[in-house]
Amino acid sequence: MMKLVMLRFTAFAALLALGQAGCSSRFPLEKPFTGIHPKKEMTFSEDVTFLKKHVDVIILGQGKDSPQVAVVPAYQGRVMTSTVGAAGSPSHGWINYDLIASGKTGLHINAFGGEDRFWLGPEGGQFSIFFKKGDPFDLEHWQTPAVIDTAPYQVLSRTDSEVTFRHEAKIKNYSDTEFSIRIDRTVRLYNREKTSDLLGADLPEGIHAVAYETENILTNTGDTAWTKQGGLLSIWILGMYKHSEQTTVLVPYVEGDEAKLGPIVNADYFGTVPADRLKVADGVIRFSGDGQYRSKIGLTSQRAKPVLGSYDATRQLLTIVQYTKPEGATDYVNSMWELQAEPFKGDVVNSYNDGAPSPGVKQLGPFYELESSSPALALKPGERAAHIHRTIHLQGGEAAVRALGQAILGAIE
């Protein structure tokens, strides 16, 4: 199995952790981080109050005791955080207080945080959109495109439960192929009845829920078809969540012979993951999301199912991610930082656990991530493709939450 993005989080964590610690680096921020990141767990209302001091925030949901999500147009229509509702309800998304409060932007990436952010792939390789033609694949030349980093998205429409954004741009990849694109992104909050339908299970009394999805549409607005020869793009959705010492990422997988389906999990991004942090058995991968050890896993299209999630025993919080996985699709972009032999053999889903990038260096979070990607998109002029990434948080009595996790993911812890 191809090892995707082995250097991406090295770059991501090392760059920003150095900036966060106020140390000098090759890529310093114009102004050091303020060091104001909260020491206590923030409620949804506290996170929203902070965000509103720095950016415009759109709140979906009706009333403070109801499920709500906070969306920021300036951060590419990003879902920053959500809540199941009720007084003093916790906030589920990880937010980079330090970077946002600094009022500055970094040179190579801006990790504002958020539960659902829009990105495009691939990151590395001969079809990379993060490196210019001929540049070496290293930190100095790595650059997150503005379209997925600093560009604000236009609000097209808005209701109490839905907001739609649009952005148009041109991107050139490492092979000098230019893409003219339009991004249409809708964030949609669902009610309790729809949440039950999506889960295929009734929600017991005492279980609080917030469910939303982002529908992400990429359109080829140019006059040339996108081909494998010139390189293809993919839609890539990443979510940063608040960690705990007892958070376990749960990823169901397709069982079967490795000779036919390949390895079950790619877990070699940063060296071998210790056995107590990664367990593979009975159709479910269990991966630590404690935010204390930098590691990452990924699954190919042959092994991935269209659902993954996590369980936080300290908050009795079950998180479910559902995403679009077209039947029969096998071509997914490869983001490894090298000229690749197989540029369309990438992972479909990933999970990242934050930690110190090296001894003595402050980590960016802590947080953990759940990610999904669309297939590589061979679009003709005027053609478009959609990728849906859905997030459902369920919180309440331990027995009921664990039973739902068992039914939906096949395991808890």
Secondary structure by P-SEA (a helix, b strand, c coil): ccccccaaaaaaaaaaaaaaaccccccccccccccccccccccaaaaaaaaaacbbbbbccccccccbbbbbccccccccccccccccccccbbbaaaaaaacccccccccccccbbbbbccccccccccccccccccccccccccccccbbbbbccccccbbbbbbbbcccccccccccbbbbbbbbbbcaaaaaaaacccccccccbbbbbbbbbbbcccccccccccbbbbbbbbbbbbbcccbbbbbbbbbccccccccccccccccccccccccccccbbbbbccccccccccccccccccccccccccccbbbbbbbbbcccccbbbbbccccccccccccccccccccccccccccccccccccccccccccccccbbbbbbbbbbbbccaaaaaaaaaaaccccc
